[in-house]
């Protein structure tokens, strides 16, 4: 069994309040969950209105599938015009590690 996750550090565009931030972050998280059937959430920088950290995680029977899903999630987030992807950190672990 493989456990894999990815965390994104995002810079939001013309955002002046936490309410505007939520209007950008929530749809991204919802689309990641819907399209890739992973767990996803805002995982950091909740009190900063121009920065966001979003994480996604999954459990997979093989590493290749986990990597494929994480690649897709990264492409989706990086392709969103309303955010700038500053960094993406990922990790894959086997259950026997």
Biopython code that builds the backbone (N, CA, C, O; Angstrom):
import numpy as np
from Bio.PDB.StructureBuilder import StructureBuilder

atoms = [
    (1, "UNK", "N", (0.849, -1.173, 0.000)),
    (1, "UNK", "CA", (0.000, 0.000, 0.000)),
    (1, "UNK", "C", (0.897, 1.239, 0.000)),
    (1, "UNK", "O", (1.892, 1.301, 0.722)),
    (2, "UNK", "N", (0.525, 2.221, -0.822)),
    (2, "UNK", "CA", (1.265, 3.475, -0.922)),
    (2, "UNK", "C", (0.407, 4.615, -0.397)),
    (2, "UNK", "O", (-0.784, 4.706, -0.694)),
    (3, "UNK", "N", (1.030, 5.475, 0.383)),
    (3, "UNK", "CA", (0.407, 6.701, 0.874)),
    (3, "UNK", "C", (1.167, 7.848, 0.232)),
    (3, "UNK", "O", (2.391, 7.924, 0.331)),
    (4, "UNK", "N", (0.437, 8.742, -0.428)),
    (4, "UNK", "CA", (1.099, 9.833, -1.143)),
    (4, "UNK", "C", (0.379, 11.144, -0.839)),
    (4, "UNK", "O", (-0.839, 11.180, -0.665)),
    (5, "UNK", "N", (1.164, 12.215, -0.781)),
    (5, "UNK", "CA", (0.556, 13.524, -0.575)),
    (5, "UNK", "C", (1.371, 14.597, -1.270)),
    (5, "UNK", "O", (2.545, 14.421, -1.597)),
    (6, "UNK", "N", (0.695, 15.716, -1.482)),
    (6, "UNK", "CA", (1.320, 16.874, -2.106)),
    (6, "UNK", "C", (0.801, 18.118, -1.399)),
    (6, "UNK", "O", (-0.369, 18.194, -1.023)),
    (7, "UNK", "N", (1.687, 19.088, -1.226)),
    (7, "UNK", "CA", (1.318, 20.347, -0.580)),
    (7, "UNK", "C", (1.757, 21.498, -1.477)),
    (7, "UNK", "O", (2.896, 21.542, -1.941)),
    (8, "UNK", "N", (0.836, 22.428, -1.713)),
    (8, "UNK", "CA", (1.085, 23.575, -2.575)),
    (8, "UNK", "C", (1.169, 24.852, -1.761)),
    (8, "UNK", "O", (0.376, 25.072, -0.846)),
    (9, "UNK", "N", (2.126, 25.683, -2.096)),
    (9, "UNK", "CA", (2.225, 27.034, -1.553)),
    (9, "UNK", "C", (1.785, 27.966, -2.677)),
    (9, "UNK", "O", (2.429, 28.035, -3.724)),
    (10, "UNK", "N", (0.694, 28.677, -2.456)),
    (10, "UNK", "CA", (0.100, 29.500, -3.502)),
    (10, "UNK", "C", (0.117, 30.971, -3.127)),
    (10, "UNK", "O", (-0.073, 31.336, -1.967)),
    (11, "UNK", "N", (0.346, 31.801, -4.122)),
    (11, "UNK", "CA", (0.202, 33.250, -3.988)),
    (11, "UNK", "C", (-1.061, 33.625, -4.747)),
    (11, "UNK", "O", (-1.187, 33.346, -5.940)),
    (12, "UNK", "N", (-1.987, 34.253, -4.052)),
    (12, "UNK", "CA", (-3.256, 34.633, -4.663)),
    (12, "UNK", "C", (-3.123, 36.005, -5.283)),
    (12, "UNK", "O", (-2.352, 36.839, -4.808)),
    (13, "UNK", "N", (-3.871, 36.238, -6.343)),
    (13, "UNK", "CA", (-3.799, 37.496, -7.071)),
    (13, "UNK", "C", (-4.374, 38.671, -6.296)),
    (13, "UNK", "O", (-3.961, 38.940, -5.168)),
    (14, "UNK", "N", (-5.301, 39.351, -6.885)),
    (14, "UNK", "CA", (-5.880, 40.581, -6.348)),
    (14, "UNK", "C", (-6.905, 40.251, -5.262)),
    (14, "UNK", "O", (-8.112, 40.338, -5.488)),
    (15, "UNK", "N", (-6.414, 39.872, -4.089)),
    (15, "UNK", "CA", (-7.263, 39.472, -2.970)),
    (15, "UNK", "C", (-7.002, 40.418, -1.807)),
    (15, "UNK", "O", (-5.853, 40.656, -1.435)),
    (16, "UNK", "N", (-8.087, 40.961, -1.231)),
    (16, "UNK", "CA", (-7.941, 41.947, -0.164)),
    (16, "UNK", "C", (-8.591, 41.535, 1.151)),
    (16, "UNK", "O", (-8.557, 42.287, 2.125)),
    (17, "UNK", "N", (-9.182, 40.347, 1.182)),
    (17, "UNK", "CA", (-9.827, 39.908, 2.421)),
    (17, "UNK", "C", (-9.823, 38.383, 2.477)),
    (17, "UNK", "O", (-9.608, 37.703, 1.474)),
    (18, "UNK", "N", (-10.066, 37.872, 3.676)),
    (18, "UNK", "CA", (-10.153, 36.427, 3.835)),
    (18, "UNK", "C", (-11.381, 35.876, 3.118)),
    (18, "UNK", "O", (-11.366, 34.735, 2.657)),
    (19, "UNK", "N", (-12.429, 36.662, 3.019)),
    (19, "UNK", "CA", (-13.624, 36.243, 2.292)),
    (19, "UNK", "C", (-13.308, 36.062, 0.800)),
    (19, "UNK", "O", (-13.748, 35.086, 0.192)),
    (20, "UNK", "N", (-12.566, 36.977, 0.218)),
    (20, "UNK", "CA", (-12.158, 36.843, -1.183)),
    (20, "UNK", "C", (-11.233, 35.633, -1.358)),
    (20, "UNK", "O", (-11.299, 34.932, -2.368)),
    (21, "UNK", "N", (-10.375, 35.399, -0.367)),
    (21, "UNK", "CA", (-9.485, 34.244, -0.418)),
    (21, "UNK", "C", (-10.298, 32.949, -0.452)),
    (21, "UNK", "O", (-10.025, 32.063, -1.261)),
    (22, "UNK", "N", (-11.289, 32.844, 0.420)),
    (22, "UNK", "CA", (-12.135, 31.644, 0.458)),
    (22, "UNK", "C", (-12.829, 31.408, -0.877)),
    (22, "UNK", "O", (-13.011, 30.265, -1.296)),
    (23, "UNK", "N", (-13.218, 32.501, -1.546)),
    (23, "UNK", "CA", (-13.899, 32.386, -2.838)),
    (23, "UNK", "C", (-12.983, 31.805, -3.908)),
    (23, "UNK", "O", (-13.470, 31.298, -4.918)),
    (24, "UNK", "N", (-11.689, 31.868, -3.715)),
    (24, "UNK", "CA", (-10.729, 31.281, -4.655)),
    (24, "UNK", "C", (-10.320, 29.878, -4.204)),
    (24, "UNK", "O", (-10.285, 28.953, -5.015)),
    (25, "UNK", "N", (-10.013, 29.718, -2.918)),
    (25, "UNK", "CA", (-9.458, 28.459, -2.415)),
    (25, "UNK", "C", (-10.497, 27.341, -2.390)),
    (25, "UNK", "O", (-10.187, 26.217, -2.782)),
    (26, "UNK", "N", (-11.703, 27.614, -1.946)),
    (26, "UNK", "CA", (-12.715, 26.557, -1.839)),
    (26, "UNK", "C", (-13.019, 25.877, -3.169)),
    (26, "UNK", "O", (-13.091, 24.649, -3.209)),
    (27, "UNK", "N", (-13.201, 26.622, -4.258)),
    (27, "UNK", "CA", (-13.442, 25.935, -5.534)),
    (27, "UNK", "C", (-12.260, 25.081, -6.009)),
    (27, "UNK", "O", (-12.462, 24.039, -6.632)),
    (28, "UNK", "N", (-11.045, 25.510, -5.721)),
    (28, "UNK", "CA", (-9.871, 24.709, -6.096)),
    (28, "UNK", "C", (-9.873, 23.401, -5.324)),
    (28, "UNK", "O", (-9.691, 22.332, -5.907)),
    (29, "UNK", "N", (-10.076, 23.479, -4.018)),
    (29, "UNK", "CA", (-10.107, 22.275, -3.180)),
    (29, "UNK", "C", (-11.233, 21.349, -3.637)),
    (29, "UNK", "O", (-11.034, 20.139, -3.744)),
    (30, "UNK", "N", (-12.402, 21.904, -3.904)),
    (30, "UNK", "CA", (-13.546, 21.090, -4.331)),
    (30, "UNK", "C", (-13.271, 20.397, -5.668)),
    (30, "UNK", "O", (-13.619, 19.229, -5.841)),
    (31, "UNK", "N", (-12.651, 21.106, -6.609)),
    (31, "UNK", "CA", (-12.360, 20.509, -7.910)),
    (31, "UNK", "C", (-11.313, 19.407, -7.799)),
    (31, "UNK", "O", (-11.419, 18.379, -8.467)),
    (32, "UNK", "N", (-10.303, 19.617, -6.957)),
    (32, "UNK", "CA", (-9.284, 18.580, -6.741)),
    (32, "UNK", "C", (-9.946, 17.322, -6.177)),
    (32, "UNK", "O", (-9.677, 16.217, -6.649)),
    (33, "UNK", "N", (-10.798, 17.481, -5.186)),
    (33, "UNK", "CA", (-11.492, 16.330, -4.596)),
    (33, "UNK", "C", (-12.356, 15.614, -5.630)),
    (33, "UNK", "O", (-12.330, 14.387, -5.728)),
    (34, "UNK", "N", (-13.114, 16.382, -6.393)),
    (34, "UNK", "CA", (-14.064, 15.811, -7.350)),
    (34, "UNK", "C", (-13.350, 15.099, -8.495)),
    (34, "UNK", "O", (-13.716, 13.978, -8.848)),
    (35, "UNK", "N", (-12.342, 15.732, -9.074)),
    (35, "UNK", "CA", (-11.698, 15.170, -10.263)),
    (35, "UNK", "C", (-10.766, 14.009, -9.976)),
    (35, "UNK", "O", (-10.598, 13.126, -10.817)),
    (36, "UNK", "N", (-10.150, 13.997, -8.784)),
    (36, "UNK", "CA", (-9.135, 12.988, -8.513)),
    (36, "UNK", "C", (-9.480, 12.045, -7.367)),
    (36, "UNK", "O", (-8.698, 11.143, -7.064)),
    (37, "UNK", "N", (-10.617, 12.227, -6.731)),
    (37, "UNK", "CA", (-11.057, 11.353, -5.636)),
    (37, "UNK", "C", (-9.973, 11.205, -4.566)),
    (37, "UNK", "O", (-9.602, 10.096, -4.183)),
    (38, "UNK", "N", (-9.474, 12.357, -4.093)),
    (38, "UNK", "CA", (-8.462, 12.406, -3.042)),
    (38, "UNK", "C", (-9.011, 13.215, -1.875)),
    (38, "UNK", "O", (-10.028, 13.897, -2.003)),
    (39, "UNK", "N", (-8.340, 13.136, -0.755)),
    (39, "UNK", "CA", (-8.633, 14.041, 0.352)),
    (39, "UNK", "C", (-7.865, 15.327, 0.097)),
    (39, "UNK", "O", (-6.683, 15.290, -0.245)),
    (40, "UNK", "N", (-8.530, 16.461, 0.261)),
    (40, "UNK", "CA", (-7.869, 17.745, 0.018)),
    (40, "UNK", "C", (-8.432, 18.785, 0.969)),
    (40, "UNK", "O", (-9.600, 18.732, 1.356)),
    (41, "UNK", "N", (-7.568, 19.742, 1.343)),
    (41, "UNK", "CA", (-7.991, 20.791, 2.269)),
    (41, "UNK", "C", (-6.979, 21.931, 2.238)),
    (41, "UNK", "O", (-5.844, 21.772, 1.789)),
    (42, "UNK", "N", (-7.423, 23.083, 2.730)),
    (42, "UNK", "CA", (-6.487, 24.167, 2.996)),
    (42, "UNK", "C", (-5.765, 23.785, 4.282)),
    (42, "UNK", "O", (-6.408, 23.552, 5.306)),
    (43, "UNK", "N", (-4.451, 23.719, 4.240)),
    (43, "UNK", "CA", (-3.697, 23.165, 5.366)),
    (43, "UNK", "C", (-2.768, 24.158, 6.048)),
    (43, "UNK", "O", (-2.054, 23.788, 6.980)),
    (44, "UNK", "N", (-2.762, 25.403, 5.606)),
    (44, "UNK", "CA", (-1.902, 26.384, 6.248)),
    (44, "UNK", "C", (-2.164, 27.779, 5.737)),
    (44, "UNK", "O", (-2.883, 27.978, 4.758)),
    (45, "UNK", "N", (-1.571, 28.741, 6.415)),
    (45, "UNK", "CA", (-1.695, 30.162, 6.058)),
    (45, "UNK", "C", (-3.148, 30.636, 6.035)),
    (45, "UNK", "O", (-3.502, 31.502, 5.235)),
    (46, "UNK", "N", (-3.986, 30.080, 6.901)),
    (46, "UNK", "CA", (-5.396, 30.458, 6.913)),
    (46, "UNK", "C", (-5.621, 31.914, 7.279)),
    (46, "UNK", "O", (-6.642, 32.488, 6.900)),
    (47, "UNK", "N", (-4.698, 32.523, 8.001)),
    (47, "UNK", "CA", (-4.897, 33.902, 8.441)),
    (47, "UNK", "C", (-4.274, 34.931, 7.496)),
    (47, "UNK", "O", (-4.370, 36.132, 7.752)),
    (48, "UNK", "N", (-3.641, 34.489, 6.418)),
    (48, "UNK", "CA", (-3.048, 35.391, 5.431)),
    (48, "UNK", "C", (-3.955, 35.448, 4.216)),
    (48, "UNK", "O", (-4.317, 34.406, 3.668)),
    (49, "UNK", "N", (-4.329, 36.643, 3.786)),
    (49, "UNK", "CA", (-5.303, 36.721, 2.703)),
    (49, "UNK", "C", (-4.707, 36.579, 1.307)),
    (49, "UNK", "O", (-5.466, 36.361, 0.363)),
    (50, "UNK", "N", (-3.397, 36.689, 1.123)),
    (50, "UNK", "CA", (-2.802, 36.538, -0.212)),
    (50, "UNK", "C", (-2.013, 35.246, -0.386)),
    (50, "UNK", "O", (-1.478, 34.991, -1.465)),
    (51, "UNK", "N", (-1.936, 34.432, 0.657)),
    (51, "UNK", "CA", (-1.209, 33.151, 0.575)),
    (51, "UNK", "C", (-2.149, 32.024, 0.980)),
    (51, "UNK", "O", (-3.063, 32.210, 1.784)),
    (52, "UNK", "N", (-1.905, 30.864, 0.410)),
    (52, "UNK", "CA", (-2.694, 29.677, 0.761)),
    (52, "UNK", "C", (-1.805, 28.448, 0.642)),
    (52, "UNK", "O", (-0.922, 28.377, -0.213)),
    (53, "UNK", "N", (-2.052, 27.504, 1.501)),
    (53, "UNK", "CA", (-1.414, 26.187, 1.415)),
    (53, "UNK", "C", (-2.544, 25.177, 1.281)),
    (53, "UNK", "O", (-3.447, 25.109, 2.114)),
    (54, "UNK", "N", (-2.469, 24.398, 0.214)),
    (54, "UNK", "CA", (-3.464, 23.374, -0.046)),
    (54, "UNK", "C", (-2.747, 22.037, -0.086)),
    (54, "UNK", "O", (-1.677, 21.912, -0.683)),
    (55, "UNK", "N", (-3.341, 21.040, 0.550)),
    (55, "UNK", "CA", (-2.765, 19.707, 0.548)),
    (55, "UNK", "C", (-3.749, 18.695, -0.009)),
    (55, "UNK", "O", (-4.962, 18.859, 0.122)),
    (56, "UNK", "N", (-3.223, 17.648, -0.630)),
    (56, "UNK", "CA", (-4.037, 16.548, -1.131)),
    (56, "UNK", "C", (-3.312, 15.249, -0.812)),
    (56, "UNK", "O", (-2.083, 15.189, -0.850)),
    (57, "UNK", "N", (-4.083, 14.205, -0.497)),
    (57, "UNK", "CA", (-3.481, 12.922, -0.127)),
    (57, "UNK", "C", (-4.343, 11.772, -0.638)),
    (57, "UNK", "O", (-5.552, 11.904, -0.832)),
    (58, "UNK", "N", (-3.671, 10.633, -0.848)),
    (58, "UNK", "CA", (-4.392, 9.447, -1.287)),
    (58, "UNK", "C", (-3.676, 8.198, -0.833)),
    (58, "UNK", "O", (-2.500, 8.228, -0.470)),
    (59, "UNK", "N", (-4.408, 7.100, -0.860)),
    (59, "UNK", "CA", (-3.866, 5.767, -0.608)),
    (59, "UNK", "C", (-4.065, 4.978, -1.892)),
    (59, "UNK", "O", (-5.134, 5.026, -2.501)),
    (60, "UNK", "N", (-3.023, 4.248, -2.302)),
    (60, "UNK", "CA", (-3.059, 3.549, -3.583)),
    (60, "UNK", "C", (-2.401, 2.178, -3.452)),
    (60, "UNK", "O", (-1.507, 1.997, -2.626)),
    (61, "UNK", "N", (-2.835, 1.222, -4.254)),
    (61, "UNK", "CA", (-2.194, -0.095, -4.195)),
    (61, "UNK", "C", (-0.810, -0.122, -4.837)),
    (61, "UNK", "O", (-0.005, -1.003, -4.534)),
    (62, "UNK", "N", (-0.522, 0.847, -5.733)),
    (62, "UNK", "CA", (0.803, 0.868, -6.339)),
    (62, "UNK", "C", (1.306, 2.302, -6.499)),
    (62, "UNK", "O", (0.525, 3.249, -6.597)),
    (63, "UNK", "N", (2.618, 2.432, -6.523)),
    (63, "UNK", "CA", (3.259, 3.755, -6.572)),
    (63, "UNK", "C", (2.953, 4.486, -7.869)),
    (63, "UNK", "O", (2.739, 5.698, -7.852)),
    (64, "UNK", "N", (2.928, 3.787, -8.979)),
    (64, "UNK", "CA", (2.703, 4.427, -10.276)),
    (64, "UNK", "C", (1.363, 5.157, -10.307)),
    (64, "UNK", "O", (1.273, 6.272, -10.820)),
    (65, "UNK", "N", (0.340, 4.540, -9.767)),
    (65, "UNK", "CA", (-0.972, 5.195, -9.725)),
    (65, "UNK", "C", (-0.930, 6.432, -8.842)),
    (65, "UNK", "O", (-1.478, 7.472, -9.206)),
    (66, "UNK", "N", (-0.289, 6.331, -7.689)),
    (66, "UNK", "CA", (-0.198, 7.474, -6.773)),
    (66, "UNK", "C", (0.527, 8.642, -7.440)),
    (66, "UNK", "O", (0.086, 9.786, -7.331)),
    (67, "UNK", "N", (1.623, 8.368, -8.120)),
    (67, "UNK", "CA", (2.389, 9.418, -8.795)),
    (67, "UNK", "C", (1.554, 10.036, -9.917)),
    (67, "UNK", "O", (1.569, 11.254, -10.096)),
    (68, "UNK", "N", (0.835, 9.220, -10.664)),
    (68, "UNK", "CA", (-0.020, 9.714, -11.746)),
    (68, "UNK", "C", (-1.093, 10.667, -11.211)),
    (68, "UNK", "O", (-1.351, 11.715, -11.802)),
    (69, "UNK", "N", (-1.708, 10.298, -10.103)),
    (69, "UNK", "CA", (-2.744, 11.153, -9.507)),
    (69, "UNK", "C", (-2.134, 12.461, -9.015)),
    (69, "UNK", "O", (-2.687, 13.530, -9.270)),
    (70, "UNK", "N", (-1.002, 12.393, -8.315)),
    (70, "UNK", "CA", (-0.364, 13.618, -7.825)),
    (70, "UNK", "C", (0.063, 14.519, -8.977)),
    (70, "UNK", "O", (-0.040, 15.742, -8.873)),
    (71, "UNK", "N", (0.536, 13.941, -10.063)),
    (71, "UNK", "CA", (0.890, 14.739, -11.244)),
    (71, "UNK", "C", (-0.336, 15.479, -11.776)),
    (71, "UNK", "O", (-0.254, 16.656, -12.130)),
    (72, "UNK", "N", (-1.464, 14.788, -11.831)),
    (72, "UNK", "CA", (-2.694, 15.416, -12.300)),
    (72, "UNK", "C", (-3.158, 16.541, -11.396)),
    (72, "UNK", "O", (-3.580, 17.597, -11.869)),
    (73, "UNK", "N", (-3.077, 16.311, -10.088)),
    (73, "UNK", "CA", (-3.457, 17.350, -9.134)),
    (73, "UNK", "C", (-2.557, 18.572, -9.304)),
    (73, "UNK", "O", (-3.035, 19.707, -9.295)),
    (74, "UNK", "N", (-1.261, 18.341, -9.459)),
    (74, "UNK", "CA", (-0.329, 19.455, -9.628)),
    (74, "UNK", "C", (-0.615, 20.232, -10.919)),
    (74, "UNK", "O", (-0.578, 21.463, -10.917)),
    (75, "UNK", "N", (-0.896, 19.538, -11.999)),
    (75, "UNK", "CA", (-1.233, 20.224, -13.258)),
    (75, "UNK", "C", (-2.486, 21.077, -13.103)),
    (75, "UNK", "O", (-2.543, 22.204, -13.595)),
    (76, "UNK", "N", (-3.493, 20.533, -12.413)),
    (76, "UNK", "CA", (-4.735, 21.273, -12.219)),
    (76, "UNK", "C", (-4.489, 22.555, -11.425)),
    (76, "UNK", "O", (-4.934, 23.630, -11.829)),
    (77, "UNK", "N", (-3.789, 22.447, -10.308)),
    (77, "UNK", "CA", (-3.553, 23.615, -9.454)),
    (77, "UNK", "C", (-2.655, 24.624, -10.171)),
    (77, "UNK", "O", (-2.921, 25.825, -10.122)),
    (78, "UNK", "N", (-1.611, 24.159, -10.826)),
    (78, "UNK", "CA", (-0.692, 25.064, -11.528)),
    (78, "UNK", "C", (-1.379, 25.779, -12.684)),
    (78, "UNK", "O", (-0.977, 26.879, -13.063)),
    (79, "UNK", "N", (-2.404, 25.163, -13.240)),
    (79, "UNK", "CA", (-3.090, 25.748, -14.374)),
    (79, "UNK", "C", (-4.159, 26.753, -14.031)),
    (79, "UNK", "O", (-4.758, 27.352, -14.925)),
    (80, "UNK", "N", (-4.408, 26.950, -12.759)),
    (80, "UNK", "CA", (-5.438, 27.915, -12.359)),
    (80, "UNK", "C", (-4.901, 29.327, -12.525)),
    (80, "UNK", "O", (-3.870, 29.660, -11.941)),
    (81, "UNK", "N", (-5.581, 30.176, -13.314)),
    (81, "UNK", "CA", (-5.056, 31.518, -13.602)),
    (81, "UNK", "C", (-5.109, 32.484, -12.417)),
    (81, "UNK", "O", (-4.382, 33.477, -12.394)),
    (82, "UNK", "N", (-5.956, 32.200, -11.443)),
    (82, "UNK", "CA", (-6.102, 33.129, -10.321)),
    (82, "UNK", "C", (-5.060, 32.935, -9.225)),
    (82, "UNK", "O", (-5.047, 33.688, -8.251)),
    (83, "UNK", "N", (-4.184, 31.936, -9.368)),
    (83, "UNK", "CA", (-3.141, 31.698, -8.366)),
    (83, "UNK", "C", (-1.790, 31.522, -9.050)),
    (83, "UNK", "O", (-1.711, 31.104, -10.205)),
    (84, "UNK", "N", (-0.742, 31.847, -8.321)),
    (84, "UNK", "CA", (0.629, 31.561, -8.746)),
    (84, "UNK", "C", (1.157, 30.453, -7.852)),
    (84, "UNK", "O", (1.162, 30.586, -6.629)),
    (85, "UNK", "N", (1.598, 29.366, -8.455)),
    (85, "UNK", "CA", (2.148, 28.249, -7.709)),
    (85, "UNK", "C", (3.591, 28.574, -7.346)),
    (85, "UNK", "O", (4.457, 28.632, -8.219)),
    (86, "UNK", "N", (3.850, 28.788, -6.052)),
    (86, "UNK", "CA", (5.200, 29.106, -5.583)),
    (86, "UNK", "C", (6.032, 27.845, -5.388)),
    (86, "UNK", "O", (7.219, 27.818, -5.712)),
    (87, "UNK", "N", (5.397, 26.797, -4.854)),
    (87, "UNK", "CA", (6.112, 25.532, -4.682)),
    (87, "UNK", "C", (5.113, 24.398, -4.513)),
    (87, "UNK", "O", (3.962, 24.598, -4.123)),
    (88, "UNK", "N", (5.593, 23.213, -4.819)),
    (88, "UNK", "CA", (4.815, 21.990, -4.616)),
    (88, "UNK", "C", (5.765, 20.962, -4.016)),
    (88, "UNK", "O", (6.799, 20.637, -4.599)),
    (89, "UNK", "N", (5.404, 20.462, -2.860)),
    (89, "UNK", "CA", (6.211, 19.429, -2.201)),
    (89, "UNK", "C", (5.387, 18.157, -2.157)),
    (89, "UNK", "O", (4.203, 18.184, -1.823)),
    (90, "UNK", "N", (6.018, 17.044, -2.495)),
    (90, "UNK", "CA", (5.287, 15.787, -2.484)),
    (90, "UNK", "C", (6.101, 14.695, -1.827)),
    (90, "UNK", "O", (7.318, 14.792, -1.675)),
    (91, "UNK", "N", (5.385, 13.653, -1.443)),
    (91, "UNK", "CA", (6.050, 12.513, -0.800)),
    (91, "UNK", "C", (5.213, 11.271, -1.035)),
    (91, "UNK", "O", (3.983, 11.323, -1.012)),
    (92, "UNK", "N", (5.879, 10.172, -1.258)),
    (92, "UNK", "CA", (5.228, 8.877, -1.367)),
    (92, "UNK", "C", (5.894, 7.932, -0.373)),
    (92, "UNK", "O", (7.121, 7.862, -0.293)),
    (93, "UNK", "N", (5.082, 7.215, 0.375)),
    (93, "UNK", "CA", (5.606, 6.246, 1.345)),
    (93, "UNK", "C", (4.922, 4.908, 1.154)),
    (93, "UNK", "O", (3.718, 4.842, 0.910)),
    (94, "UNK", "N", (5.694, 3.850, 1.265)),
    (94, "UNK", "CA", (5.125, 2.511, 1.262)),
    (94, "UNK", "C", (4.745, 2.159, 2.701)),
    (94, "UNK", "O", (5.400, 2.603, 3.644)),
    (95, "UNK", "N", (3.712, 1.379, 2.865)),
    (95, "UNK", "CA", (3.247, 1.049, 4.219)),
    (95, "UNK", "C", (4.284, 0.284, 5.021)),
    (95, "UNK", "O", (4.196, 0.246, 6.248)),
    (96, "UNK", "N", (5.251, -0.318, 4.374)),
    (96, "UNK", "CA", (6.282, -1.058, 5.095)),
    (96, "UNK", "C", (7.496, -0.198, 5.447)),
    (96, "UNK", "O", (8.435, -0.692, 6.072)),
    (97, "UNK", "N", (7.495, 1.071, 5.061)),
    (97, "UNK", "CA", (8.621, 1.970, 5.377)),
    (97, "UNK", "C", (8.635, 2.329, 6.840)),
    (97, "UNK", "O", (9.508, 3.073, 7.284)),
]
sb = StructureBuilder()
sb.init_structure("model")
sb.init_model(0)
sb.init_chain("A")
sb.init_seg("    ")
for serial, (resi, resn, name, xyz) in enumerate(atoms, 1):
    if name == "N":
        sb.init_residue(resn, " ", resi, " ")
    sb.init_atom(name, np.array(xyz, "f"), 0.0, 1.0, " ", f" {name:<3s}", serial, name[0])
structure = sb.get_structure()
